[in-house]
């Protein structure tokens, strides 16, 4: 299991466009990727669940990847978040 934290930098938080891109990125991996923050958690492959977390700017997000390609999945998710959120 690989875990890291990220603080949302985007002024709008996680909104529809980056959430959709995040889901697309997460589905490239076999590992189960979970997002946790704001007292809620969601499967990174489920757009509605991510949107329902209500993560705004400054919110701390914990990302966990667990599975055969967890190292690559965690690295890709971290890079995605830094580039887009």
Backbone as CSV, one residue per row, in Angstrom:
resi,resn,N_x,N_y,N_z,CA_x,CA_y,CA_z,C_x,C_y,C_z
1,UNK,0.840,-1.177,0.000,0.000,0.000,0.000,0.888,1.245,0.000
2,UNK,0.539,2.191,-0.862,1.293,3.443,-1.002,0.333,4.599,-0.723
3,UNK,0.745,5.499,0.185,-0.114,6.611,0.591,0.657,7.922,0.568
4,UNK,-0.023,9.001,0.188,0.560,10.334,0.275,-0.545,11.357,0.523
5,UNK,-0.135,12.542,1.004,-1.073,13.629,1.261,-0.831,14.744,0.252
6,UNK,-1.899,15.443,-0.069,-1.808,16.587,-0.971,-2.815,17.639,-0.518
7,UNK,-2.409,18.906,-0.527,-3.319,20.001,-0.174,-3.809,20.635,-1.476
8,UNK,-5.129,20.708,-1.633,-5.739,21.255,-2.845,-5.345,22.725,-3.006
9,UNK,-4.802,23.083,-4.167,-4.344,24.448,-4.453,-5.297,25.210,-5.363
10,UNK,-6.094,24.496,-6.154,-7.011,25.122,-7.111,-8.034,25.990,-6.379
11,UNK,-8.258,27.202,-6.872,-9.202,28.144,-6.246,-10.607,27.555,-6.113
12,UNK,-11.008,26.724,-7.061,-12.353,26.142,-7.065,-12.422,24.777,-6.381
13,UNK,-11.290,24.275,-5.911,-11.276,22.936,-5.317,-11.399,21.879,-6.401
14,UNK,-11.895,20.707,-6.025,-12.091,19.649,-7.025,-13.480,19.845,-7.614
15,UNK,-13.519,20.344,-8.855,-14.784,20.548,-9.555,-14.866,19.584,-10.737
16,UNK,-15.907,19.686,-11.534,-16.222,18.682,-12.553,-15.087,18.335,-13.519
17,UNK,-14.479,19.336,-14.134,-13.448,19.046,-15.149,-12.256,18.282,-14.565
18,UNK,-11.585,18.791,-13.510,-10.446,18.026,-12.985,-10.859,16.705,-12.347
19,UNK,-12.066,16.632,-11.809,-12.527,15.359,-11.237,-12.658,14.316,-12.340
20,UNK,-13.192,14.713,-13.484,-13.317,13.796,-14.623,-11.961,13.339,-15.125
21,UNK,-11.015,14.274,-15.181,-9.658,13.930,-15.613,-8.994,13.000,-14.600
22,UNK,-9.254,13.223,-13.306,-8.684,12.386,-12.254,-9.205,10.955,-12.377
23,UNK,-10.506,10.805,-12.636,-11.110,9.475,-12.810,-10.460,8.765,-13.992
24,UNK,-10.295,9.479,-15.096,-9.679,8.897,-16.293,-8.259,8.408,-15.991
25,UNK,-7.508,9.212,-15.250,-6.134,8.843,-14.869,-6.136,7.612,-13.957
26,UNK,-7.035,7.598,-12.983,-7.094,6.491,-12.022,-7.443,5.164,-12.696
27,UNK,-8.261,5.212,-13.732,-8.704,3.979,-14.402,-7.611,3.336,-15.261
28,UNK,-6.474,4.002,-15.397,-5.352,3.439,-16.153,-4.638,2.345,-15.365
29,UNK,-4.937,2.232,-14.061,-4.201,1.320,-13.187,-5.083,0.211,-12.635
30,UNK,-4.462,-0.931,-12.377,-5.163,-2.061,-11.765,-5.407,-1.826,-10.279
31,UNK,-4.512,-1.099,-9.642,-4.611,-0.861,-8.199,-5.880,-0.110,-7.842
32,UNK,-6.373,-0.382,-6.637,-7.513,0.362,-6.111,-6.964,1.668,-5.549
33,UNK,-7.480,2.791,-6.045,-7.020,4.101,-5.600,-8.165,4.754,-4.834
34,UNK,-7.871,5.148,-3.597,-8.879,5.741,-2.730,-8.464,7.149,-2.337
35,UNK,-9.428,8.055,-2.350,-9.205,9.432,-1.916,-9.931,9.631,-0.596
36,UNK,-9.304,10.312,0.343,-9.946,10.597,1.630,-9.666,12.049,2.006
37,UNK,-10.696,12.711,2.479,-10.545,14.095,2.897,-11.891,14.670,3.280
38,UNK,-11.895,15.715,4.080,-13.136,16.366,4.476,-14.064,15.400,5.215
39,UNK,-13.475,14.403,5.883,-14.263,13.426,6.630,-14.944,12.386,5.761
40,UNK,-14.597,12.336,4.481,-15.225,11.395,3.553,-14.145,10.667,2.761
41,UNK,-14.528,9.553,2.133,-13.593,8.864,1.245,-14.342,8.425,-0.006
42,UNK,-13.583,8.227,-1.084,-14.186,7.857,-2.356,-13.208,7.054,-3.191
43,UNK,-13.764,6.181,-4.022,-12.983,5.444,-5.010,-12.605,6.463,-6.089
44,UNK,-11.328,6.532,-6.448,-10.867,7.508,-7.442,-11.426,7.243,-8.836
45,UNK,-12.056,6.102,-9.039,-12.646,5.783,-10.335,-14.112,6.163,-10.439
46,UNK,-14.652,6.815,-9.420,-16.080,7.152,-9.409,-16.276,8.665,-9.296
47,UNK,-16.651,9.287,-10.397,-16.787,10.737,-10.493,-17.753,11.320,-9.464
48,UNK,-18.941,10.753,-9.351,-19.951,11.292,-8.436,-19.464,11.226,-6.989
49,UNK,-18.778,10.152,-6.634,-18.249,10.013,-5.271,-17.207,11.094,-4.983
50,UNK,-16.349,11.377,-5.959,-15.320,12.409,-5.788,-15.979,13.776,-5.633
51,UNK,-16.940,14.070,-6.481,-17.637,15.360,-6.420,-18.361,15.515,-5.079
52,UNK,-18.882,14.415,-4.554,-19.616,14.432,-3.299,-18.745,14.702,-2.081
53,UNK,-17.445,14.599,-2.243,-16.542,14.867,-1.120,-16.488,16.357,-0.786
54,UNK,-16.792,17.205,-1.757,-16.815,18.648,-1.527,-15.482,19.244,-1.124
55,UNK,-14.402,18.821,-1.769,-13.070,19.311,-1.416,-12.808,20.685,-2.013
56,UNK,-12.501,21.652,-1.176,-12.234,23.029,-1.578,-10.746,23.332,-1.454
57,UNK,-10.357,24.535,-1.879,-8.963,24.950,-1.763,-8.519,24.883,-0.305
58,UNK,-7.329,24.326,-0.073,-6.777,24.213,1.269,-7.117,22.899,1.963
59,UNK,-8.026,22.111,1.388,-8.396,20.827,1.986,-7.257,19.827,1.799
60,UNK,-7.004,19.026,2.838,-5.965,18.001,2.735,-6.585,16.713,2.216
61,UNK,-5.979,16.172,1.199,-6.448,14.961,0.543,-5.423,13.861,0.792
62,UNK,-5.891,12.689,1.232,-5.013,11.534,1.399,-5.332,10.552,0.279
63,UNK,-4.312,10.188,-0.477,-4.480,9.270,-1.607,-3.796,7.957,-1.258
64,UNK,-4.530,6.862,-1.428,-3.990,5.535,-1.150,-4.142,4.664,-2.392
65,UNK,-3.061,4.009,-2.787,-3.086,3.069,-3.910,-2.684,1.702,-3.374
66,UNK,-3.484,0.704,-3.712,-3.204,-0.644,-3.227,-3.447,-1.638,-4.354
67,UNK,-2.393,-2.383,-4.717,-2.521,-3.371,-5.780,-1.196,-3.623,-6.465
68,UNK,-1.244,-4.337,-7.590,-0.012,-4.762,-8.265,0.829,-3.615,-8.835
69,UNK,0.187,-2.505,-9.200,0.944,-1.380,-9.755,0.801,-0.136,-8.879
70,UNK,0.739,-0.353,-7.560,0.491,0.746,-6.619,1.543,1.850,-6.663
71,UNK,2.794,1.487,-6.866,3.866,2.494,-6.919,3.640,3.438,-8.100
72,UNK,3.410,2.878,-9.278,3.176,3.694,-10.473,1.886,4.488,-10.339
73,UNK,0.849,3.882,-9.766,-0.440,4.559,-9.591,-0.306,5.751,-8.659
74,UNK,0.371,5.575,-7.537,0.559,6.665,-6.574,1.376,7.795,-7.199
75,UNK,2.428,7.447,-7.921,3.261,8.467,-8.562,2.463,9.249,-9.605
76,UNK,1.655,8.549,-10.389,0.844,9.202,-11.419,-0.205,10.110,-10.790
77,UNK,-0.823,9.660,-9.717,-1.841,10.469,-9.037,-1.217,11.738,-8.432
78,UNK,-0.041,11.579,-7.844,0.633,12.732,-7.254,0.997,13.751,-8.333
79,UNK,1.517,13.271,-9.440,1.876,14.150,-10.554,0.625,14.837,-11.110
80,UNK,-0.459,14.083,-11.250,-1.714,14.651,-11.742,-2.196,15.775,-10.820
81,UNK,-2.221,15.507,-9.518,-2.710,16.502,-8.557,-1.861,17.775,-8.592
82,UNK,-0.560,17.627,-8.654,0.334,18.795,-8.677,0.136,19.615,-9.960
83,UNK,-0.150,18.943,-11.047,-0.316,19.635,-12.333,-1.690,20.281,-12.490
84,UNK,-2.717,19.685,-11.867,-4.084,20.115,-12.141,-4.856,20.689,-10.951
85,UNK,-4.445,20.383,-9.747,-5.190,20.834,-8.576,-4.278,21.452,-7.538
